[in-house]
Amino acid sequence: MSTTSALRAARGTWPYMALVALFAVAFLLELCLGAVSLSPARVWEGITGEDALARQLVLDLRLPRAVLAVLTGASLAAAAAALQGATGNPLADPHLLGVSGGALMVGAVMAVAGLDPPVLAAMPLAGVGALAGAAVPVVLAGVGTVSGAGVALISVGLSYLWSVLVLALLTSAGFLAAPSLAFLGGSLAGRGWSDAWALAVYLGL
């Protein structure tokens, strides 16, 4: 390999190496920072069980949420890549096509109804909502009555409509505005290893 080719290969790989390094730093900071800050050394002592308090903070609270955040990001990336490949649109994502809005509506209905099914059961229900949310733009694209740009605009409008309906449903049921907005954005509060394992199963499938 020539020197020029080697330099080109290095230029092509260093951004990925930088992203991996940033990911590692962010993951470590997630384990260190919180109401009780821990040094990297104490984080390691918590993982090995040498420090009881650090072990509880790291293994029971922070690590499962950090892993869940990584799995959530990987799931969103995989969904976006699949939609982009299927539609040929590099800007397609679950939010744009109404997938996220439909799933969110199912979650809001369950919250208002006081239902709290296990994660393994809640995810298929959210999947049904996601399919319903994507049905309108997919049908319009399939019958060819609307151009690709028109389908994209309709999808964006439907996504905003889903968000408004979810917020209206939550507030009318007595949910405060701030928690309702947090629900729309998603939260890892109160999540643990069971949630991470459940998401890992679905991501693997």
Summary of the structure (lengths in Angstrom):
residues: 205
radius of gyration: 21.1
end to end distance: 40.0
largest distance: 67.9
contacts: 553
relative contact order: 0.09
helix: 78%
strand: 0%
